[in-house]
Amino acid sequence: MALRGNLRDFNITQLLNLVNLANKTGTLVVEGSSEIAKIAFRDGKLAYAEVGNEDGSLASILYQTKKLSSGQYKSIQQGAIHISDKELGLLLINAGYLSQQEILTNLKQHFADIVQGMFTWVEGIFHFENDILPPDDRISVRMDLENLIIEGSRQMREWEQLQDEIPSLDMALKFTDRPGTNLRNINLSVEEWRVVSYINPRNSMRQIASATKLNDLEIRRIVYSLLQAGLVEVTRHTGAVPQPPSVRVFPSDNKEEQKSLVNRLINRIRSL
């Protein structure tokens, strides 16, 4: 029987449960509101995943996880256009640069991140292609689905709570009138600094998410933490195009530098 349907009726957690319990082999194709994801399974285990138009090559994944430097990544791209992921993996192992386990660990994390990012997909259609496996030039893995399903269920609960707190990403943010009292012990992550740098009534939360490459769950998490800290408040969106920051934003371990940077950002926003 063909497995196909709508995410409104059958969510990602339920789909993974079905694949896991039925020990299915094949590829689940999910057409979301803006991207298409393909997740391959072998005997109910996660084997491979890709989403959208992102470069899912081994070289790209190792570069993203800082296993390859920018120069090494460019050299591979320029000099190994026709080399497959499997061939590149063998070259890296034989050269003693990475072990087989390190390569598999990075691939597993990348595939898991893709799957976990899909748990908040509520719009779209899906179908399952029986016995269709990943492309021959890609490296497949073998991951149990139980932990992914547990994490997915947790994310769904968090997603529902955050939707209640932040129902629309089409609203904007602005700094609160007296943020100084909340900056004494500020310690923002890299992603939070990026979001802070775009805060302006002309930028909707959806536009900020797009500019900072955050998904709906990630942007809601960060906005909620900023709201809880009293640093920002929700306001009406007054513009159409995201405005990039004119202040260079770098995360710093120095709290005085962090406070100074946020104060400069706030003063710049207020002067607009």
Beta strands, then each sheet from edge to edge (+ up, - down):
strand 1: 4-6
strand 2: 26-32
strand 3: 36-42
strand 4: 45-51
strand 5: 124-130
strand 6: 172-175
strand 7: 232-235
sheet 1: 1+ 5- 2+ 3- 4+
sheet 2: 6+ 7-
end
